[in-house]
């Protein structure tokens, strides 16, 4: 008999997650609409910093 290690989210959790994604995307689009290139530059810098500080990246830097 199979044993489930992980179950999917229920409908209310999916709806809440979808709402959070929508809110995030709408916020980003509003920033870009209002501040144009400055907002894109800021978002790009934030995502680059985030990518540079991942645990795998840190271990690569520390082992070099």
Backbone as JSON Lines, residues from 0, in Angstrom:
{"i":0,"aa":"X","n":[0.85,-1.18,0.0],"ca":[0.0,0.0,0.0],"c":[0.89,1.25,0.0]}
{"i":1,"aa":"X","n":[0.65,2.19,-0.91],"ca":[1.5,3.39,-0.96],"c":[1.31,4.28,0.27]}
{"i":2,"aa":"X","n":[2.38,4.93,0.63],"ca":[2.34,5.89,1.74],"c":[2.66,7.27,1.18]}
{"i":3,"aa":"X","n":[1.79,8.23,1.42],"ca":[1.97,9.58,0.91],"c":[2.96,10.34,1.78]}
{"i":4,"aa":"X","n":[4.01,10.86,1.18],"ca":[4.97,11.66,1.91],"c":[4.56,13.12,1.96]}
{"i":5,"aa":"X","n":[3.83,13.53,0.96],"ca":[3.4,14.92,0.89],"c":[2.06,14.99,0.18]}
{"i":6,"aa":"X","n":[1.18,15.76,0.7],"ca":[-0.13,15.95,0.07],"c":[-0.18,17.36,-0.53]}
{"i":7,"aa":"X","n":[-0.99,17.5,-1.56],"ca":[-1.17,18.81,-2.18],"c":[-1.93,19.75,-1.26]}
{"i":8,"aa":"X","n":[-1.87,21.02,-1.6],"ca":[-2.6,22.01,-0.81],"c":[-4.1,21.87,-1.04]}
{"i":9,"aa":"X","n":[-4.85,22.24,-0.03],"ca":[-6.3,22.23,-0.22],"c":[-6.71,23.49,-0.98]}
{"i":10,"aa":"X","n":[-7.95,23.55,-1.4],"ca":[-8.43,24.63,-2.27],"c":[-8.24,26.01,-1.64]}
{"i":11,"aa":"X","n":[-8.47,26.13,-0.34],"ca":[-8.33,27.45,0.3],"c":[-6.87,27.89,0.36]}
{"i":12,"aa":"X","n":[-5.96,26.95,0.55],"ca":[-4.53,27.28,0.57],"c":[-4.06,27.7,-0.82]}
{"i":13,"aa":"X","n":[-4.55,27.01,-1.84],"ca":[-4.2,27.37,-3.22],"c":[-4.72,28.77,-3.54]}
{"i":14,"aa":"X","n":[-5.93,29.05,-3.12],"ca":[-6.52,30.37,-3.37],"c":[-5.72,31.47,-2.66]}
{"i":15,"aa":"X","n":[-5.29,31.2,-1.44],"ca":[-4.5,32.18,-0.69],"c":[-3.14,32.4,-1.35]}
{"i":16,"aa":"X","n":[-2.51,31.32,-1.8],"ca":[-1.22,31.44,-2.48],"c":[-1.36,32.22,-3.78]}
{"i":17,"aa":"X","n":[-2.42,31.93,-4.53],"ca":[-2.67,32.67,-5.78],"c":[-2.87,34.16,-5.51]}
{"i":18,"aa":"X","n":[-3.59,34.47,-4.45],"ca":[-3.85,35.87,-4.1],"c":[-2.55,36.58,-3.74]}
{"i":19,"aa":"X","n":[-1.67,35.88,-3.04],"ca":[-0.38,36.48,-2.64],"c":[0.48,36.74,-3.88]}
{"i":20,"aa":"X","n":[0.5,35.8,-4.82],"ca":[1.26,36.0,-6.06],"c":[0.69,37.17,-6.83]}
{"i":21,"aa":"X","n":[-0.63,37.22,-6.95],"ca":[-1.28,38.32,-7.68],"c":[-0.93,39.67,-7.04]}
{"i":22,"aa":"X","n":[-0.98,39.74,-5.71],"ca":[-0.66,40.98,-4.99],"c":[0.78,41.41,-5.26]}
{"i":23,"aa":"X","n":[1.7,40.44,-5.23],"ca":[3.11,40.74,-5.49],"c":[3.31,41.26,-6.9]}
{"i":24,"aa":"X","n":[2.74,40.58,-7.87],"ca":[2.9,40.99,-9.28],"c":[2.26,42.36,-9.52]}
{"i":25,"aa":"X","n":[1.08,42.58,-8.97],"ca":[0.43,43.88,-9.15],"c":[1.27,44.99,-8.53]}
{"i":26,"aa":"X","n":[1.9,44.72,-7.39],"ca":[2.77,45.71,-6.76],"c":[3.98,46.04,-7.63]}
{"i":27,"aa":"X","n":[4.58,45.01,-8.21],"ca":[5.73,45.22,-9.09],"c":[5.32,46.02,-10.31]}
{"i":28,"aa":"X","n":[4.19,45.66,-10.92],"ca":[3.73,46.39,-12.11],"c":[3.4,47.85,-11.78]}
{"i":29,"aa":"X","n":[2.84,48.09,-10.61],"ca":[2.53,49.46,-10.2],"c":[3.82,50.27,-10.02]}
{"i":30,"aa":"X","n":[4.84,49.65,-9.42],"ca":[6.12,50.34,-9.26],"c":[6.72,50.69,-10.61]}
{"i":31,"aa":"X","n":[6.71,49.74,-11.53],"ca":[7.28,49.99,-12.86],"c":[6.48,51.06,-13.59]}
{"i":32,"aa":"X","n":[5.16,51.03,-13.47],"ca":[4.33,52.03,-14.12],"c":[4.62,53.42,-13.58]}
{"i":33,"aa":"X","n":[4.85,53.5,-12.27],"ca":[5.07,54.8,-11.62],"c":[6.51,55.3,-11.78]}
{"i":34,"aa":"X","n":[7.48,54.41,-11.57],"ca":[8.88,54.85,-11.5],"c":[9.72,54.41,-12.68]}
{"i":35,"aa":"X","n":[9.13,53.7,-13.62],"ca":[9.77,53.27,-14.87],"c":[11.12,52.58,-14.66]}
{"i":36,"aa":"X","n":[12.16,53.08,-15.33],"ca":[13.47,52.44,-15.3],"c":[14.06,52.33,-13.9]}
{"i":37,"aa":"X","n":[13.8,53.31,-13.05],"ca":[14.35,53.27,-11.69],"c":[13.82,52.05,-10.94]}
{"i":38,"aa":"X","n":[12.55,51.74,-11.12],"ca":[11.96,50.57,-10.45],"c":[12.55,49.28,-11.01]}
{"i":39,"aa":"X","n":[12.72,49.21,-12.32],"ca":[13.3,48.02,-12.94],"c":[14.73,47.82,-12.46]}
{"i":40,"aa":"X","n":[15.49,48.9,-12.39],"ca":[16.87,48.82,-11.93],"c":[16.92,48.31,-10.48]}
{"i":41,"aa":"X","n":[16.06,48.86,-9.63],"ca":[16.01,48.45,-8.22],"c":[15.61,46.98,-8.07]}
{"i":42,"aa":"X","n":[14.6,46.56,-8.81],"ca":[14.18,45.16,-8.75],"c":[15.27,44.23,-9.26]}
{"i":43,"aa":"X","n":[15.98,44.65,-10.29],"ca":[17.07,43.85,-10.83],"c":[18.21,43.72,-9.81]}
{"i":44,"aa":"X","n":[18.54,44.82,-9.15],"ca":[19.6,44.78,-8.13],"c":[19.21,43.87,-6.97]}
{"i":45,"aa":"X","n":[17.94,43.95,-6.55],"ca":[17.47,43.1,-5.45],"c":[17.55,41.63,-5.83]}
{"i":46,"aa":"X","n":[17.14,41.29,-7.05],"ca":[17.16,39.89,-7.45],"c":[18.6,39.39,-7.62]}
{"i":47,"aa":"X","n":[19.49,40.26,-8.07],"ca":[20.9,39.88,-8.2],"c":[21.51,39.63,-6.83]}
{"i":48,"aa":"X","n":[21.24,40.51,-5.87],"ca":[21.76,40.31,-4.51],"c":[21.21,39.02,-3.93]}
{"i":49,"aa":"X","n":[19.95,38.77,-4.17],"ca":[19.32,37.56,-3.65],"c":[19.99,36.32,-4.24]}
{"i":50,"aa":"X","n":[20.27,36.34,-5.53],"ca":[20.9,35.2,-6.19],"c":[22.32,35.0,-5.69]}
{"i":51,"aa":"X","n":[23.0,36.07,-5.32],"ca":[24.39,35.96,-4.86],"c":[24.49,35.4,-3.46]}
{"i":52,"aa":"X","n":[23.43,35.43,-2.69],"ca":[23.52,35.01,-1.3],"c":[22.79,33.69,-1.03]}
{"i":53,"aa":"X","n":[22.66,32.86,-2.06],"ca":[22.05,31.56,-1.84],"c":[23.05,30.66,-1.12]}
{"i":54,"aa":"X","n":[22.59,29.69,-0.35],"ca":[23.51,28.81,0.37],"c":[24.53,28.12,-0.53]}
{"i":55,"aa":"X","n":[24.11,27.68,-1.71],"ca":[25.08,27.03,-2.61],"c":[26.14,28.01,-3.09]}
{"i":56,"aa":"X","n":[25.74,29.24,-3.33],"ca":[26.71,30.27,-3.75],"c":[27.68,30.57,-2.62]}
{"i":57,"aa":"X","n":[27.2,30.65,-1.4],"ca":[28.05,30.93,-0.24],"c":[29.06,29.8,-0.07]}
{"i":58,"aa":"X","n":[28.63,28.55,-0.2],"ca":[29.57,27.44,-0.04],"c":[30.61,27.43,-1.14]}
{"i":59,"aa":"X","n":[30.24,27.84,-2.36],"ca":[31.22,27.93,-3.44],"c":[32.26,29.0,-3.14]}
{"i":60,"aa":"X","n":[31.82,30.13,-2.65],"ca":[32.75,31.22,-2.33],"c":[33.65,30.81,-1.17]}
{"i":61,"aa":"X","n":[33.09,30.18,-0.14],"ca":[33.89,29.78,1.01],"c":[34.89,28.67,0.69]}
{"i":62,"aa":"X","n":[34.61,27.84,-0.3],"ca":[35.52,26.74,-0.62],"c":[36.62,27.17,-1.6]}
{"i":63,"aa":"X","n":[36.5,28.35,-2.16],"ca":[37.5,28.81,-3.15],"c":[38.77,29.31,-2.48]}
